[in-house]
Amino acid sequence: MLTISQLATYAGVTVRAVRHYHQIGLLPEPARDRSGYRSYDSGAVVRLIRIHTLADAGVPLARVQELLDAAPQEFADGVHEIDRELRAEIRRLQASRRRLARLAVGEQLALPQSVVDYLDRLRGHGVSERYLEMERDAWIMIAAQVPDVIDAVIAAKHQQLEDPDAQKLYSLVSEAVDNQGDDALLVEIADILERPYLRAAEAGQLGDEPFDDQLIELLDAVMLESAPEAARLLAIMEERGWKGWTRIERVPPRVPIPSPDPHHGSEPD
């Protein structure tokens, strides 16, 4: 007969593990000797070794009892099932590791690869990191709200970027974000923006973005909150008959209100 310490040594486990197996019912409690100590026989050694072997092979403890009591074919089927579950878990963990590795890059948090590639292309055109951060935040919301169309939208953006006007526009917008308060620069941006707006209006393509009103508002808010100069650009465009940032509308041109003349009404010197 063996003490609990001797049993643990024979099976290659700790005394704490033996007590845990008792607690969850995997290893029956033995009779105690006259001194009140547990006393184990060879059957307990064999069962404990089988428990330890199964657990060490990756079998969840909740499934160990089922396998210990199974007939040979049931045991084989159970092992195959656990193996399938483990392989699925390994694939999930490997995917998590790949995602974590991508997150180390920074931009891939919540963004599909197609968007990351597009942002890299903008970076290659010299677009500033401050502007890219605003683009990234907008694309995160788009990818979350309309994941089924994000790749098509990005493909269209790549096509637009082939236009020299679009390349020039990104360069100027990036410059405007980094150099706030340059009205002449905003007017130059408005001149370039108006050309594709006119083409879209003539083709009946204004307002055909696959986004709902709430997403449009959120996207506009990202730009307006991140770049105060965007509000001035929108005002310039509205003076020319264009309203909106993400969804463009044709509106009657708004006549700008002239600044008051500080000398008007004053007595001549």
Secondary structure, DSSP 8 states (H G I E B T S, - for coil): -B-HHHHHHHHT--HHHHHHHHHHTSS----B-TTS-B-B-HHHHHHHHHHHHHHHTT--HHHHHHHHT--HHHHHHHHHHHHHHHHHHHHHHHHHHHHHHHHTTSTTTT--HHHHHHHHHHHHTT--HHHHHHHHHHHHHHHHH-TTTHHHHHHHHHHHTTSHHHHHHHHHHHHHHHSTT-HHHHHHHHHHHHHHHHHHHHTT-TT--S--HHHHHHHHHHHHHH-THHHHHHHHHHHTTEE-SSS-EE-----------TTTT----
